[in-house]
């Protein structure tokens, strides 16, 4: 899977620009605040329909304009695909091969992408929300059924939480089982996929981490919650858990258990990385997890995703830079940095110099 070209118009600080990418390593370089990360963001947006930085799509529109356009042409083992996104102040329109789509689920899987920049340390350092977000975005690109279950689960959960705030307790106790039956159906799909994903992620991430650290440290990843194996058993376990905690949930005013509360444990040498890991340790752990993610895409879809590495080299020492470059050989990568000579070690790659939201040829 690779992106052949990317066109930006009125996107962030780009007036109008076209990028041509090679199959291997593509390096966007230049001074800080010139637009390198903006290009990386656009690539990931066309992969997932979400920005790794902006909370609102309108933040990506060039100042003073009312619409931004992103377009990419890509190829995979299934053929060529063209994806376009028109971003307006309060809406967007996405087209695949010229046909407008109405659901984000239809975008996912056309171009798979893995994104890493220094803010991704949140995956290790922050609370459970970040680790669930990581799994949700990654698995959704692999499985439409997971994405659909996640959307429906969250909608039912919102309705269940609203019901828990109702002071008509007889109505609440009468209605909760109805919501729980639906909630558990979608929860079982989510939990089942996460179990499979973690079972693949943990050994590959441990292997990548050992490579990056020369075996000096050991990375472990596992789910904080234990669930049965079958979807039916998962649903039954959760349904009982919900019913056993009606009074607690009523007191809290929200649903206190379920996959929306689950977490991943990330350990370095047996210690929880979130609490005891140094900045360097958490960075290496997060990078190992992202490299493992690319391998999972390869295993399940048959080809590597587009790997987007934003300003990662400046945070690594020379030996780990060399190791990272060796590790991404054969994967189409968009890498941003300030000085190519400090990160490439003489490698022949596609270099693109960015200055003021434009390519300098």
C-alpha positions as CSV (number, residue, x, y, z in Angstrom):
1,X,0.0,0.0,0.0
2,X,1.4,3.4,-0.9
3,X,0.3,6.9,-1.6
4,X,1.5,8.1,-5.0
5,X,0.7,11.8,-4.6
6,X,-1.0,14.3,-2.3
7,X,-2.7,17.5,-3.2
8,X,-3.5,20.2,-0.7
9,X,-5.5,23.4,-1.2
10,X,-6.1,26.0,1.5
11,X,-5.1,23.3,4.1
12,X,-3.4,24.7,7.2
13,X,-0.6,27.0,5.8
14,X,-0.7,25.5,2.3
15,X,-2.3,27.6,-0.4
16,X,-1.9,24.9,-3.1
17,X,0.7,22.2,-3.3
18,X,1.2,18.7,-4.8
19,X,3.5,16.2,-3.2
20,X,4.8,13.2,-5.1
21,X,5.9,10.3,-2.8
22,X,8.2,7.3,-3.6
23,X,7.5,3.8,-2.4
24,X,10.1,3.9,0.4
25,X,11.2,6.7,2.6
26,X,10.0,10.3,2.0
27,X,11.6,13.0,4.0
28,X,9.9,16.3,4.5
29,X,12.6,18.7,5.9
30,X,13.0,22.3,6.7
31,X,12.9,24.7,9.6
32,X,10.3,24.5,12.3
33,X,6.8,25.8,11.7
34,X,7.0,25.6,7.9
35,X,4.3,23.0,7.3
36,X,6.0,19.6,7.5
37,X,3.6,18.3,10.2
38,X,0.6,19.8,8.3
39,X,1.4,17.5,5.4
40,X,1.8,14.5,7.7
41,X,-1.5,15.4,9.3
42,X,-3.3,15.5,5.8
43,X,-2.0,12.0,5.0
44,X,-3.3,10.6,8.2
45,X,-6.7,12.4,7.8
46,X,-7.3,10.6,4.5
47,X,-6.4,7.3,6.1
48,X,-8.7,7.6,9.1
49,X,-11.0,10.6,8.7
50,X,-9.6,12.2,11.9
51,X,-6.8,14.6,12.6
52,X,-4.1,13.6,15.2
53,X,-4.0,17.3,16.2
54,X,-7.2,19.2,15.5
55,X,-10.3,18.8,17.7
56,X,-12.4,20.5,15.0
57,X,-12.0,20.1,11.3
58,X,-12.4,23.8,10.7
59,X,-9.0,24.3,12.4
60,X,-7.4,22.8,9.4
61,X,-8.7,25.5,6.9
62,X,-6.3,28.2,5.8
63,X,-7.0,31.4,7.6
64,X,-9.6,33.6,5.8
65,X,-10.8,30.8,3.6
66,X,-14.1,28.8,4.0
67,X,-13.0,25.4,2.6
68,X,-9.9,23.2,2.4
69,X,-9.3,20.4,0.0
70,X,-7.1,17.3,0.5
71,X,-6.7,14.7,-2.3
72,X,-4.5,11.6,-2.6
73,X,-4.1,8.9,-5.2
74,X,-2.9,5.6,-3.8
75,X,-2.5,2.0,-4.8
76,X,-2.8,-1.3,-3.0
77,X,-2.9,-4.9,-3.9
78,X,-6.6,-4.4,-4.7
79,X,-5.9,-1.6,-7.2
80,X,-5.9,2.2,-7.3
81,X,-8.0,4.5,-5.2
82,X,-8.5,8.3,-5.1
83,X,-9.7,9.9,-1.9
84,X,-10.8,13.5,-1.6
85,X,-11.9,15.5,1.4
86,X,-13.6,18.9,1.2
87,X,-13.5,20.5,4.7
88,X,-15.9,23.3,5.5
89,X,-16.5,25.3,8.6
90,X,-19.3,23.0,9.9
91,X,-19.2,20.0,7.6
92,X,-17.1,17.9,5.3
93,X,-17.5,15.8,2.2
94,X,-15.4,12.8,1.5
95,X,-15.3,11.0,-1.9
96,X,-13.8,7.8,-2.9
97,X,-13.1,7.4,-6.6
98,X,-15.5,10.3,-7.1
99,X,-18.4,8.8,-5.2
100,X,-19.5,10.6,-2.0
101,X,-19.5,8.6,1.2
102,X,-21.8,9.2,4.1
103,X,-20.2,7.1,6.8
104,X,-16.6,7.2,8.1
105,X,-16.7,3.4,8.1
106,X,-16.6,3.5,4.3
107,X,-13.3,5.5,4.4
108,X,-11.5,3.2,6.7
109,X,-9.3,0.5,5.1
110,X,-8.8,2.2,1.8
111,X,-5.4,3.6,2.9
112,X,-4.2,2.3,6.2
113,X,-2.0,4.6,8.2
114,X,0.1,4.5,11.4
115,X,1.0,7.9,12.9
116,X,3.7,8.7,15.5
117,X,5.0,12.0,16.8
118,X,6.2,13.2,20.2
119,X,2.6,13.7,21.5
120,X,2.0,9.9,21.0
121,X,3.9,9.5,24.3
122,X,0.4,10.0,25.8
123,X,-0.2,6.4,24.8
124,X,2.2,5.3,27.6
125,X,2.1,8.3,30.0
126,X,-1.5,9.3,30.1
127,X,-4.7,7.7,31.4
128,X,-6.7,4.8,30.0
129,X,-8.5,7.0,27.5
130,X,-5.4,7.3,25.4
131,X,-4.8,3.6,25.2
132,X,-8.4,2.9,24.3
133,X,-8.2,5.6,21.6
134,X,-5.1,3.9,20.2
135,X,-6.8,0.5,20.0
136,X,-10.0,2.0,18.6
137,X,-8.3,3.8,15.8
138,X,-6.0,1.0,14.9
139,X,-8.6,-1.9,15.0
140,X,-11.2,0.3,13.2
141,X,-8.9,0.5,10.1
142,X,-8.7,-3.3,10.1
143,X,-12.3,-4.2,10.9
144,X,-15.5,-2.4,9.9
145,X,-17.5,-4.6,12.3
146,X,-15.4,-3.3,15.2
147,X,-15.9,0.3,14.1
148,X,-19.7,-0.2,13.7
149,X,-19.9,-2.0,17.1
150,X,-18.0,0.8,18.7
151,X,-20.2,3.6,17.3
152,X,-23.4,1.7,18.4
153,X,-22.0,0.8,21.8
154,X,-21.2,4.5,22.5
155,X,-24.7,5.6,21.4
156,X,-26.4,3.0,23.7
157,X,-24.0,3.8,26.5
158,X,-25.0,7.5,26.2
159,X,-28.6,6.6,26.5
160,X,-28.0,4.3,29.4
161,X,-26.1,7.0,31.3
162,X,-29.0,9.5,30.6
163,X,-31.4,6.9,32.1
164,X,-29.3,6.5,35.2
165,X,-29.8,10.2,36.0
166,X,-33.6,9.7,36.0
167,X,-35.0,9.9,39.5
168,X,-38.0,7.6,38.6
169,X,-36.3,4.5,39.9
170,X,-39.0,2.1,39.0
171,X,-38.7,3.2,35.3
172,X,-34.9,2.9,35.5
173,X,-34.9,-0.6,36.9
174,X,-37.6,-1.6,34.4
175,X,-35.7,-0.2,31.4
176,X,-32.0,-0.9,32.2
177,X,-32.2,-4.6,31.2
178,X,-33.4,-3.6,27.7
179,X,-30.5,-1.3,27.2
180,X,-28.0,-3.8,28.7
181,X,-29.0,-6.6,26.3
182,X,-28.1,-4.3,23.3
183,X,-25.0,-2.9,25.1
184,X,-23.6,-6.3,25.8
185,X,-24.1,-7.5,22.2
186,X,-21.8,-4.7,20.9
187,X,-19.5,-4.9,23.9
188,X,-18.8,-8.6,23.1
189,X,-17.6,-7.6,19.5
190,X,-15.4,-4.9,20.9
191,X,-13.8,-7.0,23.6
192,X,-13.3,-10.0,21.3
193,X,-11.4,-7.8,18.8
194,X,-9.3,-6.2,21.5
195,X,-8.3,-9.5,22.9
196,X,-7.1,-10.7,19.5
197,X,-5.4,-7.4,18.8
198,X,-3.5,-7.4,22.2
199,X,-2.5,-11.0,21.7
200,X,-0.7,-10.0,18.5
201,X,0.5,-6.6,19.7
202,X,2.2,-7.8,22.9
203,X,4.9,-10.2,21.5
204,X,5.6,-8.0,18.4
205,X,6.0,-4.8,20.5
206,X,8.3,-6.7,22.9
207,X,10.4,-7.9,20.0
208,X,10.7,-4.3,18.5
209,X,11.5,-2.9,21.9
210,X,14.2,-5.4,22.5
211,X,15.7,-4.5,19.1
212,X,15.6,-0.8,19.8
213,X,17.2,-1.2,23.3
214,X,19.7,-3.9,22.3
215,X,17.9,-6.2,24.7
216,X,18.6,-4.0,27.7
217,X,15.0,-3.6,28.7
218,X,11.9,-5.8,28.6
219,X,8.5,-4.5,27.4
220,X,5.3,-6.2,28.5
221,X,1.7,-5.4,27.4
222,X,-1.5,-7.0,28.6
223,X,-5.1,-6.2,29.2
224,X,-6.0,-5.1,32.7
225,X,-9.4,-7.0,32.5
226,X,-9.8,-10.7,31.9
227,X,-12.7,-11.9,29.7
228,X,-13.9,-15.3,28.6
229,X,-13.0,-16.5,25.1
230,X,-16.4,-16.6,23.2
231,X,-18.5,-13.6,22.4
232,X,-21.5,-15.3,24.0
233,X,-19.7,-15.7,27.3
234,X,-18.3,-12.2,27.2
235,X,-21.9,-10.8,26.7
236,X,-23.2,-12.9,29.6
237,X,-20.4,-11.8,31.9
238,X,-21.0,-8.2,31.2
239,X,-24.8,-8.5,31.4
240,X,-24.4,-9.9,34.9
241,X,-21.8,-7.3,35.9
242,X,-24.2,-4.5,34.8
243,X,-27.1,-6.0,36.7
244,X,-25.1,-6.6,39.8
245,X,-24.1,-2.9,39.8
246,X,-27.4,-1.1,39.2
247,X,-27.3,0.6,42.6
248,X,-23.7,1.7,42.2
249,X,-24.4,3.1,38.7
250,X,-27.5,4.9,39.9
251,X,-25.5,6.5,42.7
252,X,-22.7,7.5,40.3
253,X,-25.1,8.6,37.5
254,X,-23.1,6.7,34.9
255,X,-22.0,3.2,33.8
256,X,-19.0,2.3,35.9
257,X,-17.9,-0.9,34.0
258,X,-17.6,-2.2,30.5
259,X,-15.1,-1.9,27.6
260,X,-15.3,1.9,27.8
261,X,-13.5,1.6,31.1
262,X,-10.9,-1.1,30.2
263,X,-7.2,-0.4,30.1
264,X,-3.9,-1.7,28.8
265,X,-1.0,-2.3,31.2
266,X,2.4,-1.3,29.8
267,X,5.4,-2.5,31.8
268,X,9.2,-1.9,31.4
269,X,11.3,-4.4,33.3
270,X,8.3,-5.3,35.4
271,X,7.4,-1.7,36.5
272,X,4.5,0.3,35.2
273,X,5.8,2.6,32.5
274,X,3.2,5.3,33.1
275,X,4.4,5.7,36.6
276,X,8.1,4.8,36.7
277,X,9.2,5.1,33.1
278,X,11.7,7.9,32.1
279,X,11.0,10.1,29.1
280,X,13.4,8.1,27.0
281,X,11.9,4.8,28.1
282,X,8.3,5.8,27.4
283,X,9.3,7.2,24.0
284,X,11.0,4.0,23.0
285,X,8.1,1.9,24.3
286,X,5.6,4.0,22.4
287,X,7.7,3.7,19.2
288,X,7.9,0.0,19.6
289,X,4.1,-0.2,19.9
290,X,3.7,1.8,16.7
291,X,6.2,-0.4,14.9
292,X,4.2,-3.4,16.1
293,X,1.0,-1.8,14.8
294,X,2.5,-1.7,11.3
295,X,3.3,-5.4,11.5
296,X,-0.3,-6.2,12.6
297,X,-1.6,-4.4,9.5
298,X,0.7,-6.4,7.4
299,X,-0.4,-9.6,9.0
300,X,-4.1,-9.0,8.7
301,X,-4.4,-7.0,5.4
302,X,-1.5,-8.5,3.5
303,X,0.4,-5.2,3.1
304,X,2.1,-2.6,5.2
305,X,0.3,0.7,6.0
306,X,1.7,4.1,5.3
307,X,3.9,5.0,8.2
308,X,4.0,8.6,9.3
309,X,6.8,9.6,11.6
310,X,6.6,13.2,12.6
311,X,9.7,14.8,14.3
312,X,10.7,11.4,15.8
313,X,14.4,11.5,15.0
314,X,15.2,14.6,17.1
315,X,14.2,12.6,20.2
316,X,16.4,9.6,19.5
317,X,20.1,9.0,19.9
318,X,22.2,8.0,16.9
319,X,22.1,4.3,17.5
320,X,18.3,4.2,17.7
321,X,18.0,6.4,14.6
322,X,20.0,3.9,12.7
323,X,17.9,1.0,14.1
324,X,14.7,2.8,13.2
325,X,15.8,3.4,9.6
326,X,16.7,-0.2,9.2
327,X,13.4,-1.3,10.8
328,X,11.2,0.7,8.3
329,X,13.0,-0.5,5.2
330,X,10.4,-1.6,2.7
331,X,7.6,0.4,4.3
332,X,6.4,3.6,2.6
333,X,7.2,6.2,5.3
334,X,6.6,9.9,5.5
335,X,9.2,11.3,7.9
336,X,9.5,14.9,9.0
337,X,12.7,16.4,10.4
338,X,14.7,19.7,10.3
339,X,18.1,18.5,9.0
340,X,18.3,15.5,6.7
341,X,22.0,15.0,7.1
342,X,21.5,14.3,10.8
343,X,19.1,11.5,10.3
344,X,19.7,9.8,7.0
345,X,23.3,8.7,7.2
346,X,23.8,9.0,3.5
347,X,20.7,7.0,2.5
348,X,19.2,7.8,-0.9
349,X,15.6,8.8,-0.3
350,X,12.9,11.1,-1.7
351,X,13.7,14.5,0.0
352,X,11.1,17.3,0.0
353,X,12.1,20.6,1.4
354,X,9.3,22.7,2.9
355,X,9.4,26.4,3.5
356,X,6.4,28.6,4.3
357,X,3.8,26.1,3.3
358,X,5.3,25.3,0.0
359,X,7.8,22.9,-1.6
360,X,11.1,24.5,-2.4
361,X,12.4,22.8,-5.6
